[in-house]
Amino acid sequence: MAETLFADRIVQNLLDTDFYKLTMMQAVLHNYPNTEVEWEFRCRTDENLAQYVDEIRAEIHNLAKLEISPGQLDFMRAIRFIKPDFIRFLGLFRFNPDYVQVAVEKEQLVIRLKGPWLHVILYEVPILATVSEVRNRNRYPHLQLADAREQLYRKFDWLRTHASEEELAGFKIADFGTRRRFSYPVQEEVVRCMKHDFPGHFVGTSNVHLARKLELTPLGTMAHEWLMAHQQLGPRLIDSQKAALDCWVREYRGLLGIALTDCITMDAFLNDFDLYFAKLFDGLRHDSGDPLIWAEKAISHYEQLGIDPKTKTLTFSDGLTLPRALEIYRALRDRIDVSFGIGTHFTCDIPGVEPMNIVLKMAACNGQPVAKISDTPGKIQCLDESFVTYLKYVFKVN
C-alpha cells in the first residue's frame, strides 16, 4: 500500500509547534500576562486561498479539542529552563476559537487573531500549517510520501558530491519547517530521514512534538513578535529593543542566547546590542537581507567590542536551500561558528509542488500598532504607515 502524504489530523497536539513559541509563551506568562495583541494573516504569493475557507475554518476550530498529555508535560518538564508554573499552565491551556476570525474579504482569505497574548501566541504555527496542508491536499491529492523522501535523498547526494566529509566537519543544519510544511507526514519523514541518514550534521528540529517523538533536541529562542510587542511595552520606543533583550536575559539567565536582529534592521539592532548584550547572548539569527553582508556586520561588531567572533554563533534561517547554506558555510566557517535552520526547502519541496509564502504576524499590542521592517526592501509588516514612518525616524532607518 502506498504511503500517503496526508494524515487524518493536520496538527497532532499542542507540542506540534515551533519551540520558540513555547519559550516566548513562558516569558509572556511571567512578564506580560495581561497584554492584548492582534495578528494578521498574509499570503505573499498570488494564490486564491478563499476557496478553502470552510475547510480552514473547520480545521482551526478543531484546534480547541487539543490538550497536552502527561507524557508531553514530562518532556517539557525535563527541559531545565521550563518552570513549574508554566508546566501547570500548559496542562490547563486550550485553544479558544473566540480569539480567531476566518473570513473572505475582497475575494481573499482573511485570518485575524485578537485577544490576550498569552492565549493567542500558540495559534500562529498551527494556523499556518493548517492553511498550507488544506491547500496542498486539495491541489496535490495523488502525491506519495516516497516523492518527498526521494527528493530529500537527491539533496543529500548533491551535498556529498559538492563537498567532502572533511570540509563538512562543522556543517550543522536543523529542521525549521513546521509552519509551511507540505503536511505533517512529510515533515515527520524528512526529520526521520535526516536523523538517520545525515548524522553528525543534523542537530535537531524546531518542532517540539517531533523532537519528543524522535528523541531530538528542540531548537529555538525568540521570534519577531517578542521584539515587536516591546515597541508598545517598553518605556520608550527608542528603548524597545533593549527592553526586549533585557527581559529575555532576566527570564532565561544566559540560556536560549540567540537573538533575532531584523525587527527594525540589523543596523538599528547593532546600535542597541552593546557589550553587555553581546557578552550575554551566544549569537545572532539572520532572517532577512543578504546573509553575507549581515554576517560581516555581525563579525565587525563583535571585533569592535573586543569579542572574538569565534566564540559566537550566527544562525541563518531565511529561505535557505542546501546550496545556499553551503555557500554561506564556506565563506564564514573559519571566522565564526555558523548553523542553519532550513524550512520549506526540506518540508515542502516535492517535484511538481509550488510552495506558498504565508505569514501570520503581530499587528498591534495593547491597541497600538507594531511593525517589522526587516533587512529586505519592501518586506515591511505593519497596518499603520504613519507608525512605520515614526519608527524609521526614531531609529534613523532610511
VOFI-72860 format. One line per 8 residues: number of its first residue (from 1); for each residue x, y, z of N, C-alpha, C. Coordinates in steps of 0.001 Angstrom, whole numbers. Layout:
<atoms>
NUM	X:Y:Z:X:Y:Z:X:Y:Z | ... .
</atoms>
This chain:
<atoms>
1	835:-1193:0:0:0:0:878:1254:0 | 569:2214:-890:1361:3437:-993:1194:4290:259 | 2271:4969:621:2237:5854:1786:1629:7196:1382 | 675:7667:2140:19:8930:1815:760:10108:2427 | 616:11264:1796:1240:12478:2320:376:13163:3365 | -831:12655:3591:-1746:13355:4484:-2248:12420:5581 | -2425:12979:6770:-2949:12225:7899:-4357:12726:8219 | -5052:11983:9087:-6414:12385:9460:-6412:13715:10209 .
9	-5339:13970:10937:-5248:15194:11744:-4087:16041:11230 | -4329:17326:11004:-3276:18212:10492:-2288:18561:11597 | -2793:19022:12730:-1960:19377:13885:-2091:18254:14904 | -970:17658:15272:-1002:16434:16067:-1381:16671:17524 | -853:17719:18117:-1101:18015:19530:-540:19403:19832 | -577:19825:21074:-124:21173:21434:1377:21359:21229 | 2133:20276:21219:3580:20390:21008:3956:20366:19530 | 2976:20201:18646:3243:20235:17208:3351:21692:16773 .
17	4404:22333:17245:4623:23758:17028:6117:24044:17132 | 6500:25271:16848:7909:25654:16975:8252:25912:18434 | 9439:25479:18818:9872:25572:20215:9848:27006:20723 | 10204:27972:19838:10275:29347:20342:8905:29918:20686 | 7821:29298:20219:6504:29752:20666:6316:29429:22151 | 6834:28301:22576:6707:27910:23974:7657:28690:24867 | 8883:28947:24390:9806:29734:25208:9301:31167:25364 | 8747:31732:24294:8165:33078:24414:6917:33054:25283 .
25	6131:31992:25163:4902:31891:25954:5210:31904:27446 | 6277:31195:27851:6659:31232:29259:7055:32643:29678 | 7808:33325:28823:8223:34689:29149:7021:35629:29219 | 6034:35406:28365:4814:36225:28422:4060:35948:29714 | 3940:34691:30097:3259:34340:31347:3883:35062:32526 | 5198:35124:32559:5892:35703:33709:5969:37225:33675 | 5878:37816:32486:6122:39251:32377:4946:40068:31841 | 4134:39480:30956:3058:40257:30311:1768:39445:30231 .
33	1295:38908:31341:127:38012:31276:-1163:38696:30848 | -1249:40014:30947:-2490:40718:30610:-2403:41533:29326 | -1329:41375:28576:-1148:42134:27342:-2092:41623:26246 | -2744:42565:25550:-3651:42238:24448:-2942:42455:23113 | -3162:41549:22165:-2496:41653:20868:-3476:41386:19729 | -3060:41801:18539:-3795:41495:17312:-2805:40975:16273 | -3262:40008:15475:-2425:39390:14446:-3164:39409:13114 | -2410:39433:12017:-2999:39426:10673:-2285:38387:9810 .
41	-3072:37614:9050:-2538:36645:8096:-2258:37332:6763 | -1188:36892:6108:-872:37424:4783:-278:36321:3913 | -775:36238:2669:-195:35343:1677:606:36195:704 | 1922:35962:665:2798:36794:-163:2884:36293:-1603 | 2259:35170:-1886:2212:34665:-3256:818:34880:-3823 | 740:35005:-5135:-526:35276:-5804:-1319:33980:-5936 | -2201:33743:-4988:-2962:32498:-4978:-4302:32716:-4305 | -5326:32084:-4819:-6668:32204:-4268:-6877:31155:-3182 .
49	-6706:31566:-1938:-6935:30660:-812:-8359:30737:-295 | -9126:31715:-797:-10505:31893:-323:-11360:30664:-589 | -11011:29909:-1621:-11805:28731:-1973:-11749:27649:-898 | -10780:27737:-14:-10629:26728:1033:-11121:27225:2391 | -11814:28332:2430:-12123:28992:3704:-12915:28093:4644 | -13882:27335:4133:-14694:26495:5014:-13861:25383:5644 | -12989:24757:4842:-12116:23713:5374:-11154:24282:6408 | -10571:25425:6086:-9613:26046:7001:-10295:26433:8303 .
57	-11475:27017:8212:-12203:27415:9422:-12520:26203:10294 | -12947:25109:9678:-13278:23909:10448:-12037:23323:11120 | -10915:23307:10411:-9686:22758:10990:-9180:23613:12144 | -9268:24934:11995:-8834:25823:13075:-9746:25666:14281 | -11040:25509:14040:-11979:25305:15147:-11655:24006:15891 | -11188:22987:15158:-10860:21706:15791:-9642:21785:16708 | -8854:22851:16581:-7702:23002:17471:-8137:23080:18933 | -9371:23528:19160:-9875:23652:20533:-9967:22297:21230 .
65	-9939:21210:20467:-10034:19871:21058:-8690:19373:21595 | -7614:20063:21241:-6287:19595:21644:-6009:19905:23103 | -5351:18985:23765:-4847:19219:25110:-3554:18454:25271 | -2749:18887:26202:-1429:18288:26366:-1525:17055:27267 | -768:16033:26931:-823:14775:27683:194:14790:28814 | 43:13903:29801:1035:13815:30882:2443:13533:30360 | 2560:12666:29342:3877:12378:28782:4506:13583:28124 | 3694:14377:27450:4193:15595:26820:4618:16612:27872 .
73	3861:16702:28955:4252:17591:30052:5567:17129:30679 | 5742:15837:30789:7003:15312:31336:8176:15701:30441 | 7974:15654:29128:9039:16048:28203:9410:17510:28409 | 8412:18375:28540:8676:19794:28764:9312:20019:30132 | 8855:19274:31115:9370:19427:32485:10854:19095:32562 | 11330:18228:31683:12732:17806:31703:13665:18860:31115 | 13105:19880:30467:13921:20969:29914:14247:21931:31047 | 15499:22158:31317:15907:22774:32589:15409:24192:32788 .
81	15142:24943:31716:14696:26322:31898:13185:26471:31833 | 12448:25377:31705:10986:25440:31741:10544:25348:33203 | 9775:26336:33653:9455:26483:35066:8174:25721:35453 | 8055:25321:36706:6892:24548:37167:5557:25258:36927 | 5517:26578:37124:4240:27264:36922:3824:27256:35459 | 4794:27270:34547:4459:27196:33125:3974:25791:32763 | 4550:24768:33352:4062:23402:33143:2610:23306:33587 | 2290:23872:34737:897:23841:35209:-13:24578:34238 .
89	453:25718:33731:-356:26481:32789:-602:25684:31507 | 438:25029:30977:276:24220:29764:-729:23086:29990 | -740:22543:31197:-1689:21480:31498:-3124:21944:31439 | -3343:23233:31643:-4691:23803:31612:-5036:24454:30279 | -4027:24719:29446:-4237:25522:28239:-5109:24812:27211 | -6021:25595:26586:-6805:25154:25450:-6888:26303:24450 | -6907:25982:23176:-7152:26998:22161:-8597:27492:22281 | -8770:28810:22185:-10103:29412:22280:-10493:29989:20923 .
97	-11458:29368:20220:-11854:29846:18889:-12405:31264:18880 | -12820:31769:20048:-13361:33130:20104:-12316:34179:19735 | -11052:33817:19807:-9982:34769:19503:-9598:34775:18018 | -10276:33949:17211:-9894:33794:15802:-11059:34154:14886 | -10770:34946:13861:-11734:35245:12806:-11191:34724:11481 | -11960:33877:10820:-11598:33363:9498:-12702:33753:8531 | -12362:34512:7489:-13387:35037:6589:-12805:35250:5199 | -13669:35682:4289:-13250:36091:2951:-13643:37551:2766 .
105	-12653:38375:2445:-12887:39796:2187:-12214:40164:877 | -12963:40791:-19:-12444:41167:-1340:-11803:39968:-2036 | -12491:38819:-1916:-12097:37563:-2558:-10749:37035:-2064 | -10337:37459:-861:-9087:36987:-277:-9352:36355:1095 | -8600:35298:1400:-8693:34693:2719:-8174:35662:3771 | -8954:35851:4814:-8576:36738:5911:-8599:35936:7213 | -7516:36001:7950:-7453:35392:9278:-6920:36435:10237 | -7654:36690:11293:-7225:37655:12318:-7298:37005:13689 .
113	-6323:37337:14519:-6326:36933:15919:-6435:38178:16776 | -7232:38110:17806:-7339:39231:18740:-7679:38687:20113 | -6800:38992:21082:-7036:38514:22431:-5786:38621:23266 | -5782:38009:24443:-4598:38055:25314:-3417:37360:24636 | -2268:38013:24651:-1056:37449:24044:-808:36041:24555 | -997:35848:25839:-736:34558:26460:-1609:33454:25872 | -2789:33813:25404:-3750:32810:24937:-3836:32702:23420 | -3239:33618:22689:-3243:33502:21219:-1861:33167:20663 .
121	-833:33209:21492:541:33051:20997:765:31708:20308 | 102:30653:20767:322:29340:20172:-471:29120:18880 | -1322:30065:18508:-2137:29885:17304:-1317:29998:16011 | -265:30810:16002:413:31148:14751:851:29929:13943 | 1651:29073:14522:2228:27950:13771:1160:26946:13336 | 234:26515:14219:-810:25600:13759:-1692:26176:12656 | -1987:27471:12708:-2817:28062:11655:-2081:28042:10323 | -811:28432:10315:-55:28424:9068:93:27005:8527 .
129	388:26046:9398:494:24651:8955:-840:24148:8415 | -1925:24614:9017:-3257:24211:8570:-3578:24773:7192 | -3333:26069:6993:-3587:26676:5687:-2766:25961:4615 | -1503:25696:4910:-632:25037:3947:-1133:23645:3601 | -1493:22864:4615:-1889:21478:4343:-3248:21383:3678 | -4192:22223:4077:-5504:22221:3409:-5337:22539:1934 | -4555:23555:1634:-4308:23912:232:-3634:22772:-516 | -2655:22133:102:-1900:21091:-584:-2726:19832:-818 .
137	-3568:19468:129:-4359:18249:-74:-5438:18453:-1131 | -5802:19706:-1384:-6727:19994:-2475:-6024:20045:-3825 | -4810:20589:-3837:-4097:20754:-5104:-3298:19521:-5523 | -2812:18749:-4549:-1914:17634:-4870:-2365:16349:-4164 | -3575:15882:-4437:-4096:14739:-3677:-3441:13411:-4002 | -2737:13279:-5120:-2251:11978:-5560:-759:11762:-5322 | -73:12738:-4739:1346:12548:-4456:1537:11543:-3326 | 2716:10953:-3286:3016:9949:-2278:4209:10375:-1427 .
145	4328:9772:-253:5410:10117:662:6768:9804:42 | 6815:8791:-807:8073:8440:-1469:8596:9583:-2328 | 7684:10415:-2884:8117:11551:-3701:8923:12535:-2861 | 8466:12798:-1631:9176:13714:-732:10497:13105:-273 | 10483:11812:33:11690:11145:529:12775:11105:-550 | 12394:10783:-1780:13371:10716:-2865:13968:12086:-3164 | 13147:13141:-3054:13664:14496:-3267:14697:14852:-2204 | 14436:14454:-971:15385:14720:109:16701:13992:-132 .
153	16642:12733:-546:17871:11980:-796:18666:12558:-1963 | 17977:13143:-2936:18688:13821:-4022:19502:14993:-3480 | 18972:15666:-2467:19700:16785:-1855:20917:16284:-1079 | 20756:15182:-354:21914:14589:332:22997:14226:-674 | 22574:13612:-1778:23545:13208:-2804:24258:14420:-3387 | 23502:15491:-3621:24118:16708:-4163:25181:17239:-3206 | 24852:17286:-1919:25790:17834:-948:27057:16985:-864 | 26903:15682:-870:28070:14800:-777:28925:14857:-2035 .
161	28280:15193:-3151:29025:15331:-4399:29837:16618:-4429 | 29300:17678:-3831:29920:19000:-3921:30794:19365:-2718 | 30801:18530:-1695:31640:18824:-525:32042:17520:142 | 33286:17446:586:33764:16239:1255:33329:16228:2718 | 33359:15045:3324:33024:14937:4741:33995:15766:5589 | 35245:15825:5152:36234:16629:5884:35852:18100:5863 | 35451:18596:4702:35047:20001:4617:33791:20260:5433 | 32902:19285:5471:31616:19469:6143:31672:19166:7643 .
169	32862:19056:8187:33007:18649:9591:32191:19522:10544 | 32103:20826:10262:31372:21721:11148:30042:22192:10598 | 29550:21518:9558:28311:21922:8882:27116:21407:9686 | 26301:22338:10224:25194:21972:11106:23883:22513:10542 | 22920:21618:10382:21617:22034:9882:20522:21512:10796 | 19407:22253:10815:18244:21873:11616:16986:22057:10786 | 15945:21338:11159:14635:21486:10528:13882:22641:11172 | 13537:23641:10346:12707:24758:10794:11425:24822:9951 .
177	10879:23669:9560:9871:23674:8510:8437:23442:8906 | 8056:23667:10156:6696:23334:10583:5638:24214:9927 | 5823:25506:9935:4732:26425:9584:4337:26387:8111 | 5267:26024:7228:4918:25979:5802:5135:24585:5226 | 5026:23579:6085:5230:22204:5630:4146:21796:4631 | 4497:20846:3773:3501:20303:2846:2395:19616:3646 | 2803:18851:4633:1875:18156:5515:2662:17635:6706 | 1968:17215:7739:2665:16645:8882:3436:15375:8523 .
185	2840:14401:7795:3631:13207:7455:4906:13508:6687 | 4885:14539:5832:6095:14898:5102:7158:15411:6058 | 6775:16292:6976:7779:16801:7919:8338:15682:8786 | 7497:14796:9266:7990:13697:10094:8962:12818:9310 | 8628:12518:8062:9503:11677:7259:10839:12360:6987 | 10793:13665:6689:12017:14420:6439:12916:14417:7676 | 12341:14693:8825:13133:14744:10055:13685:13361:10399 | 12875:12334:10217:13323:10965:10495:14501:10582:9587 .
193	14381:10905:8310:15458:10571:7364:16735:11357:7683 | 16586:12617:8053:17760:13424:8357:18465:12909:9603 | 17698:12459:10570:18311:11916:11784:19139:10665:11471 | 18600:9783:10629:19248:8501:10385:20285:8541:9263 | 20091:9424:8289:20950:9397:7106:21865:10610:6968 | 21775:11544:7899:22655:12704:7852:23244:12954:9243 | 23696:11907:9910:24200:12058:11290:25461:12904:11319 | 25633:13600:12440:26803:14461:12577:26583:15851:12048 .
201	25576:16019:11210:25276:17336:10640:23883:17823:11054 | 22955:16880:11206:21598:17243:11601:21547:17377:13117 | 21216:18579:13597:21342:18852:15038:20010:18934:15767 | 18881:18891:15041:17612:18932:15738:16515:19574:14914 | 15378:19810:15547:14212:20365:14879:13554:21412:15760 | 12911:22371:15120:12149:23368:15875:10813:22805:16353 | 10388:21663:15785:9091:21082:16128:9213:20261:17414 | 8509:20691:18449:8670:20080:19765:8104:18659:19788 .
209	6987:18449:19134:6396:17111:19075:7343:16120:18404 | 7928:16515:17274:8849:15620:16577:10137:15418:17374 | 10583:16456:18072:11766:16304:18921:11506:15239:19989 | 10330:15275:20583:9980:14269:21597:9842:12887:20972 | 9155:12802:19853:8866:11502:19235:10130:10833:18715 | 11037:11626:18152:12216:11069:17505:13487:11236:18332 | 13330:11663:19589:14448:11813:20524:15511:12756:19969 | 15066:13962:19646:15937:15012:19128:15906:16213:20054 .
217	16778:17174:19775:16804:18409:20549:15830:19422:19949 | 14886:19967:20741:14037:21043:20217:14831:22344:20183 | 14746:23069:19085:15575:24256:18880:14720:25500:18697 | 15199:26623:19250:14533:27902:19061:14681:28787:20273 | 14590:30086:20061:14675:31033:21172:13527:32036:21097 | 13696:33078:20267:12674:34127:20171:12335:34389:18708 | 11167:35004:18490:10728:35381:17147:10483:36882:17102 | 10088:37367:15925:9890:38808:15747:8861:39386:16716 .
225	7840:38598:17041:6774:39124:17896:7313:39619:19235 | 8367:38970:19744:8904:39367:21046:9420:40810:20999 | 10165:41139:19955:10688:42499:19825:9607:43477:19385 | 8704:43020:18515:7629:43901:18045:6738:44344:19194 | 6359:43419:20052:5478:43766:21167:6092:44823:22063 | 7400:44766:22230:8066:45731:23109:8057:47151:22544 | 7683:47313:21284:7508:48668:20750:6371:49395:21483 | 5472:48627:22095:4395:49224:22884:4465:48837:24362 .
233	5433:48011:24727:5564:47594:26125:6736:48256:26832 | 7718:48714:26049:8898:49330:26640:8610:50731:27147 | 9526:51291:27933:9321:52642:28467:9288:53713:27381 | 10167:53577:26357:10175:54484:25204:10414:53657:23955 | 9911:54130:22817:10098:53388:21581:11577:53173:21275 | 12402:54180:21491:13828:54089:21199:14502:53013:22044 | 13904:52675:23187:14477:51661:24076:13810:50297:23931 | 12948:50129:22933:12137:48911:22850:12977:47655:22637 .
241	13990:47714:21779:14812:46522:21551:15625:46175:22792 | 16159:47194:23460:16898:46951:24699:15989:46337:25751 | 14750:46822:25831:13795:46286:26804:13486:44819:26507 | 13330:44482:25208:13037:43098:24828:14199:42173:25173 | 15415:42602:24855:16589:41790:25147:16812:41654:26646 | 16617:42738:27368:16834:42714:28813:15826:41801:29501 | 14579:41862:29072:13551:40992:29652:13886:39526:29381 | 14390:39247:28178:14767:37876:27830:15910:37380:28715 .
249	16874:38232:28944:18009:37864:29796:17531:37565:31217 | 16626:38378:31717:16125:38160:33076:15315:36870:33168 | 14628:36522:32072:13817:35299:32072:14677:34041:32008 | 15705:34038:31165:16438:32802:30899:17875:32791:31407 | 18332:33880:31981:19591:33905:32742:20765:33312:31964 | 20889:33684:30699:22018:33231:29904:21734:32042:29010 | 20614:31351:29213:20209:30273:28321:19412:30852:27147 | 19197:30044:26120:18440:30478:24934:19002:31788:24393 .
257	20309:31793:24157:21013:33039:23885:21260:33370:22430 | 20305:33104:21534:20425:33544:20146:19388:34636:19914 | 19842:35838:19583:18946:36990:19427:18603:37216:17958 | 17361:37577:17706:16898:37888:16355:17148:39367:16074 | 17711:39671:14886:18276:41009:14667:17484:41928:13739 | 16519:41411:12985:15999:42201:11865:14593:42744:12064 | 14206:42953:13316:12875:43526:13528:12796:44958:13001 | 13902:45722:13182:13940:47115:12704:15138:47344:11788 .
265	15793:46333:11345:17013:46280:10530:18207:45947:11424 | 19178:45317:10810:20393:44913:11511:21141:46123:12069 | 21225:47198:11314:21957:48379:11784:21339:48940:13053 | 20012:49045:13075:19329:49546:14267:19525:48592:15444 | 19542:47300:15162:19756:46322:16228:21150:46463:16826 | 22171:46561:15978:23542:46626:16484:23781:47895:17302 | 23062:48962:17000:23180:50177:17809:22752:49927:19254 | 21855:48965:19441:21377:48632:20788:22116:47448:21401 .
273	22794:46660:20565:23442:45435:21013:24852:45764:21499 | 24913:46339:22686:26188:46804:23230:26965:45664:23876 | 28068:45990:24527:28940:44976:25113:28197:44106:26119 | 27306:44701:26861:26519:43966:27856:25749:42830:27191 | 24972:43148:26165:24183:42129:25485:25066:41189:24661 | 26106:41733:24033:26979:40903:23202:27664:39816:24016 | 27953:40100:25274:28559:39089:26135:27515:38104:26663 | 26292:38581:26897:25257:37735:27479:24641:36773:26466 .
281	24532:37199:25208:23925:36352:24184:24999:35550:23455 | 24648:34302:23130:25599:33401:22472:25791:33722:20994 | 24812:34419:20406:24927:34722:18990:23683:35374:18445 | 23574:35402:17112:22529:36142:16427:21891:35276:15350 | 20622:35590:15022:19929:34859:13959:19610:35785:12806 | 19927:35320:11591:19647:36059:10357:18319:35600:9772 | 17455:36567:9385:16164:36184:8821:15717:37073:7661 | 16574:37991:7217:16241:38791:6035:17489:39511:5545 .
289	17458:39929:4265:18591:40637:3689:19706:39695:3254 | 20742:40268:2674:21882:39481:2204:22608:38855:3395 | 22688:37530:3454:23270:36884:4647:24749:37179:4852 | 25509:37333:3772:26937:37579:3937:27216:39020:4350 | 26450:39968:3819:26579:41362:4276:26225:41439:5758 | 25136:40777:6120:24705:40732:7522:25795:40134:8409 | 26387:39033:7947:27426:38364:8736:28640:39258:8928 | 29031:39979:7887:30172:40895:8011:29898:41957:9067 .
297	28667:42450:9096:28311:43447:10111:28404:42851:11509 | 27936:41618:11660:27975:40967:12972:29411:40734:13421 | 30237:40196:12547:31641:39924:12883:32372:41215:13232 | 32169:42252:12424:32808:43540:12688:32370:44108:14027 | 31090:43962:14346:30566:44475:15609:31222:43770:16799 | 31308:42453:16730:31966:41712:17807:33428:42150:17955 | 34118:42299:16843:35524:42696:16900:35691:44088:17505 | 34804:45013:17149:34870:46363:17702:34637:46369:19209 .
305	33851:45382:19673:33582:45282:21111:34668:44485:21845 | 35659:44018:21111:36734:43250:21735:36376:41807:22002 | 35373:41281:21289:34928:39895:21468:35416:39062:20282 | 35993:37914:20556:36449:37019:19497:35220:36420:18797 | 35000:36695:17510:33819:36159:16814:33731:34638:16862 | 34871:33953:16986:34845:32502:17001:34173:31935:18250 | 33937:32790:19243:33227:32359:20444:31724:32540:20315 | 31280:33053:19172:29857:33333:18957:29312:32528:17779 .
313	27986:32457:17695:27316:31683:16648:26389:32567:15835 | 26425:32388:14520:25451:33006:13631:24548:31907:13076 | 23239:32064:13285:22268:31098:12786:21515:31715:11612 | 21451:31005:10504:20804:31504:9290:19503:30744:9063 | 18424:31493:8750:17112:30839:8652:16195:31471:7613 | 16746:32235:6685:15913:32965:5733:15841:32269:4378 | 14795:31477:4167:14554:30859:2880:15721:30060:2335 | 16396:29328:3207:17625:28650:2805:17380:27405:1965 .
321	18344:27133:1078:18473:25848:407:19827:25269:807 | 20037:23998:549:21344:23410:864:22483:24081:93 | 22330:24356:-1215:23420:25065:-1909:23731:26430:-1303 | 22693:27164:-922:22937:28475:-323:23596:28326:1048 | 23157:27364:1830:23768:27138:3144:25237:26764:2998 | 25555:25922:2011:26943:25529:1795:27792:26730:1397 | 27239:27597:567:27954:28814:159:28267:29696:1372 | 27287:29892:2239:27481:30717:3438:28505:30048:4370 .
329	28379:28751:4538:29294:27999:5406:30738:28143:4948 | 30962:28011:3663:32323:28123:3137:32893:29522:3334 | 32041:30527:3235:32513:31906:3369:32849:32269:4808 | 32224:31601:5792:32318:32063:7179:32922:31062:8147 | 33074:29811:7771:33395:28756:8740:34698:28983:9495 | 35651:29687:8909:36925:29912:9593:36921:31191:10436 | 35801:31907:10406:35759:33203:11086:34793:33250:12265 | 33738:32436:12206:32728:32450:13260:31946:31147:13157 .
337	31408:30688:14271:30594:29477:14254:29277:29765:13529 | 28847:28847:12657:27602:29057:11909:26726:27812:11997 | 25419:28036:11907:24459:26934:11826:23302:27371:10942 | 22497:26406:10496:21473:26701:9507:20144:26043:9884 | 19082:26846:9877:17735:26338:10058:17019:26394:8722 | 16673:25233:8184:16090:25159:6842:14643:24694:6942 | 13748:25420:6270:12327:25124:6369:11729:24547:5108 | 11164:25417:4268:10416:24985:3090:11239:24093:2168 .
345	12517:24353:2048:13395:23567:1177:13425:22093:1577 | 13120:21806:2838:13060:20423:3290:11625:19898:3363 | 10697:20681:3917:9370:20144:4252:8277:20461:3236 | 8596:21245:2207:7593:21492:1160:8266:21619:-199 | 9220:20737:-462:9908:20724:-1753:9735:19343:-2370 | 8690:19214:-3179:8353:17961:-3855:8173:18283:-5330 | 8711:17484:-6238:8553:17784:-7658:7094:18028:-8048 | 6863:19147:-8728:5512:19500:-9155:4740:20363:-8182 .
353	5295:20587:-6983:4603:21372:-5954:5143:22794:-5920 | 4249:23759:-5915:4621:25160:-5759:4370:25570:-4308 | 5421:25774:-3513:5211:26163:-2116:4693:27590:-2005 | 3961:27853:-936:3449:29196:-670:4385:29960:262 | 4245:31267:252:4909:32122:1231:3817:32795:2042 | 3512:32218:3193:2444:32732:4043:3005:33109:5403 | 2447:34163:5989:2879:34612:7313:1656:35001:8137 | 1824:34965:9441:822:35455:10386:1591:36259:11415 .
361	1474:37588:11345:2325:38466:12143:1508:39355:13080 | 2127:39685:14203:1513:40616:15134:1331:41979:14470 | 159:42556:14623:-149:43854:14028:-330:44943:15071 | -726:44562:16296:-947:45555:17347:-713:44933:18706 | -333:45772:19638:-109:45360:21023:-737:46402:21931 | -1622:45951:22816:-2367:46864:23698:-3045:47984:22909 | -3587:47624:21757:-4361:48561:20960:-3552:49521:20119 | -2221:49385:20121:-1362:50293:19369:-566:49507:18324 .
369	-235:50114:17178:439:49383:16107:1862:48979:16464 | 2290:47871:15879:3681:47430:15951:4120:47116:14523 | 5439:47089:14312:5933:46908:12942:7171:46038:12902 | 7347:45366:11769:8583:44656:11442:9068:45242:10115 | 10273:45807:10124:10804:46440:8916:11710:45474:8153 | 12577:44758:8827:13487:43753:8282:14586:44366:7425 | 15471:43504:6924:16591:43939:6086:16347:43682:4611 | 15157:43236:4269:14800:43032:2863:13894:44170:2413 .
377	14295:44953:1411:13477:46077:951:12070:45625:565 | 11074:46378:1025:9697:46078:683:9047:45011:1542 | 9773:44486:2514:9240:43404:3347:8746:43947:4689 | 8137:45122:4653:7638:45751:5877:6299:45136:6255 | 6128:44866:7548:4883:44295:8045:4293:45262:9064 | 3253:46004:8644:2570:46922:9558:1313:47424:8878 | 237:47616:9645:-1019:48109:9095:-1125:49629:9167 | -172:50283:9823:-230:51723:10046:1016:52377:9455 .
385	882:52994:8295:2032:53595:7623:2652:54722:8442 | 1829:55463:9171:2368:56561:9975:3261:56032:11097 | 2918:54854:11638:3767:54280:12678:5104:53827:12095 | 5077:53257:10896:6323:52859:10232:7214:54074:10016 | 6615:55169:9572:7373:56404:9355:8005:56882:10658 | 7224:56838:11731:7738:57267:13035:8832:56334:13535 | 8636:55026:13348:9633:54055:13775:10953:54269:13043 | 10867:54506:11741:12078:54761:10950:12773:56041:11411 .
393	11984:57040:11746:12557:58307:12223:13287:58111:13553 | 12656:57409:14472:13245:57202:15793:14548:56415:15712 | 14559:55380:14854:15732:54504:14771:16675:54870:13617 | 16378:56021:12971:17242:56523:11877:17422:55480:10768 | 16294:54889:10353:16292:53922:9263:15870:54627:7974 | 16641:54451:6927:16309:55098:5640:15137:54400:4958 .
</atoms>
